[in-house]
Amino acid sequence: MKLEARQVEKPWGRTRLPPPFGDTGGRRIGEIWFEGPADLPLLAKYIFTGEKLSVQVHPDDAAARARGLPRGKSECWYILDAEPDAAIGLGLSAETPREALRAAAADGSIEGLMDWVPVAAGDFFFVPAGTIHAIGAGIALLEFQQASDVTYRLYDYGRPRALHLDDAVAVAAAGPYVRRPDPRPPSLVESPPFSLLRATEAPVPLEDRRRWVLPVEGEARAGGETAGPGECLVVAPGVPLDLGAGAVAFVGAE
C-alpha cells in the first residue's frame, strides 16, 4: 500500500520545500510523515531544517515501557542535502555527571557540551535510543525510526515549548556517541530494531520481511502500486519489489 504523506509544522521548519512535497501555504513545515495503519511499528519521514532542532533524547524500549509507552525510539538519518556549515550534534564530548548534565540543560550550556559533527549529502548516522542529539539548520534528511513520537527535550533555544529534564536526564547516555560498525553495502543498518538499505538495482534484499520503500530517484513498483520521489510504499513479505531503470530507493524493514 502507498502511505499518506502528511506535512508537520515545526518552529524550526521551512516555508518552502522541494517540489515533490507540495506547497506549505506559508507554514513552517519541518517534517513529512508517511502514515498508515496505527499498528505499524516503523515510521519513515523527511526532515527539513531552517533552524536548529532542540537538544533532545529518546528512551529505549525498556525505559519507554516503564513509562507506559509501547516502544522506545531508535532512529537513523541519511543526509540528502546540507548547507556548507551544517552540523548535527551526536552525544557529548566527554562523560558528564547527571547533575552537571541537568544544570547545563537548565542554563543552556549543554549546547557547548555536545559533539557537533559537520555533515554533507550522503552521510549516514544510526542514532540509538538514549543518544543526546540535535539536528542543525540547513539540512534535508531522510529519517527511518521506530514508530514512537516520544521526545524528551533538554534545551530548546528559548522557544516556548516544554522541557522534560527529569525524564531526559534519566534515559540519556551522558557521554560520547559510539558509532556502530558499518555493515556491508547496500545495508546501512542491520537489525535490531530495524534494517535499512540503499538499493539501486534488483533483486532487492529483505524480500521475506515487511518493507518500507522510499524512492529518491526513479520509481519503485510492488503489488500493483507505484511510488516515486516524495512517496512511500509498504510492501508485504514475499511480494516482489521492482526498481525501475536508474532508480535509487531506501528500503527499511522490521
JOLIN-V555229 format. One record per helix or strand of 2 or more residues. SS is the DSSP state (H for helix, E for strand). FROM is the first residue (numbers start at 1). TO is the last residue. If there is no record, write none. Layout:
ss=SS from=FROM to=TO
ss=SS from=FROM to=TO
//
This chain:
ss=E from=4 to=14
ss=H from=19 to=21
ss=E from=29 to=35
ss=E from=42 to=48
ss=E from=55 to=57
ss=H from=61 to=66
ss=E from=75 to=82
ss=E from=87 to=92
ss=H from=98 to=107
ss=H from=110 to=113
ss=E from=114 to=118
ss=E from=124 to=127
ss=E from=133 to=135
ss=E from=139 to=146
ss=E from=152 to=155
ss=H from=165 to=171
ss=E from=187 to=189
ss=E from=195 to=199
ss=E from=211 to=217
ss=E from=220 to=222
ss=E from=225 to=227
ss=E from=233 to=235
ss=E from=242 to=243
ss=E from=248 to=253
//
